[in-house]
Amino acid sequence: MWDAIRLTLELAALTTAILLLVGTPLAWWLARSDAWWKEAVATVVALPLVLPPTVLGFYLLIALGPDGPGGWLASLAGGRTLAFTFEGLVIGSVIYSMPFVVQPVRNAFEAAGDRPMEVAATLGASPLDAFLSVALPLARPGLLTGAILGFAHTVGEFGVVLMIGGNIPGETRVLSVAVYDFVETLQWREAHLLAGGLLLFSFLVILSMMLVEKRLRRRLAR
Amino acid sequence: MSFSAPSRGITALFGPSGCGKTTLLRCVAGLTRVDDGVFSLDGEVWQDGGAFRPPHRRPIGYVFQEASLFPHLSVRANLLYGRRRADRRSPGDDGVDVDATLDLLGLDRLLDRAPSHLSGGERQRVAIGRALLARPRLLLMDEPLSALDRPAREEILPYLERLHAALSIPVLYVSHDLGEVERLADHLVLMESGRVRAAGPLADLLADPALPLARLPDAVALLEALVESHDDAYGLTTVRLRGGQSLLVAGDLGRPGTLCRLEVPAAGVSLGHHPPVDTSILNALPARVVARRETDRHQVIVFLRLGPAGDGDPLLARISRKSWDDLGLAEGMSVHARVKAVALRDPRPH
């Protein structure tokens, strides 16, 4: 059980870090670009919101398998496949949780508008400088929301994990799968413990997010 | 559309809303790019054909209509945002002194506050200070007072006037408020539906018969004058005009030797053939009628030049058409312009 908890936290933390690194520039581009095809990109990012996890998991399984790009990547590191590995889970989670990070961050960038960036430019800040010193701090509430949602959503994913990760203890057996397992094997006490723990965790995550966000917004008002 | 402005003093871009003033200013800053634009400052080209210098590499200060302070930074950090970057670009350049600027704009007490705890006027002062501290070689101001209510505007105008006296860099000041322009500007660029209608020294344009400015209800002429003496008993100041004439003005305009700018409302000037006798009007200046324009069916605005030869400063008089006819006035005629001492104003308080 502790294995599952540790693994879940590791997966969620790593996924969140990658999501912030990849999702923030993507959200910036979506907020600022006027390319006609950007909404198509936004749609692709949003797909995991509506696709059944099994469908996403199915395609990921193929992509990560020996004949997909995942297999090619694994062969570079001397492996055969990324399916049923922790690394595969991370890749799957990043894609699965992407909309939960990109959307709030994009909204935050859009809410701040062009003006702060223009002011920064007239004060001699290069675009990168202005992004780091103005756009990012102004988007803090959105970044925080994105990070917490991404983390929590990764902790809660089940369908995709089962499709691409299976149920290998210590490698891919995360909490949600463990709960399923305990129920299947009629270990009600353990199932209760994990399920109750996850319920409490989710409640606390969302509550703290709302409180912190409210405070940040008040500080950034005007 | 094109114009050039002197590299010192405040040049006002004046015109109705939507005539392209703000767009013009944004082009100068490089925030908006027009393909065939040309801009140079003191011979240094910022844009010409394919050459385009991005805004962060132009040594400008830009004051937006809304103060647009960074809400995540304190007043101090806002003020130093551009300063730090200017220091990095050209270390060792003293330029604008920080303390003097804070003092000039009255910012010392605000440094540790958050922008959200400032009044509208305070915020705009911080924005002006922030722009100045970045050591600009050109200051661009886009209707910096128009988002403020009247008391805040009155609070900030004296700071702008002090700034005007202290600044050695040129300022482009966008406004649609003629009163503001009269108080602040030295030069005027009159804009109309995306074109420059006229450009030149403010006093000349205000009294140009070819332009609509003199026909506005609160039209004024501007006179530069030197304070000579002050009569405490009557509360009158004697000033000398550029042409040598002296003039009595109500109020205290400062110590002898102060250069002041007098607003002479067209409605406060009357005309006669002879120096006045038996009247409460204290000033009578020989002048020559240059032109006349009708403002409506019953009033005319008379364009005058001071001096018996009509080669002095311009002056405006708004009189009834009946007076014009009764006096038998005509263009080129010598007259005496009578100006009430209490109608004269120095728009800049001391």
Interface residues (C-beta under 8 A of the other chain):
Chain A: R115 P116 E118 V119 A120 A121 T122 L123 G124 A125 S126 P127 D129 A130 S133 V134 P137 L138 R140 R219 L220 A221 R222
Chain B: A29 G30 L31 P54 P55 H56 R57 R58 I60 G61 Y62 F64 E66 S68 F70 P71 H72 Y81 G82 R85 A86 R89 A114 P115 S116 R130 A131 A134 L140
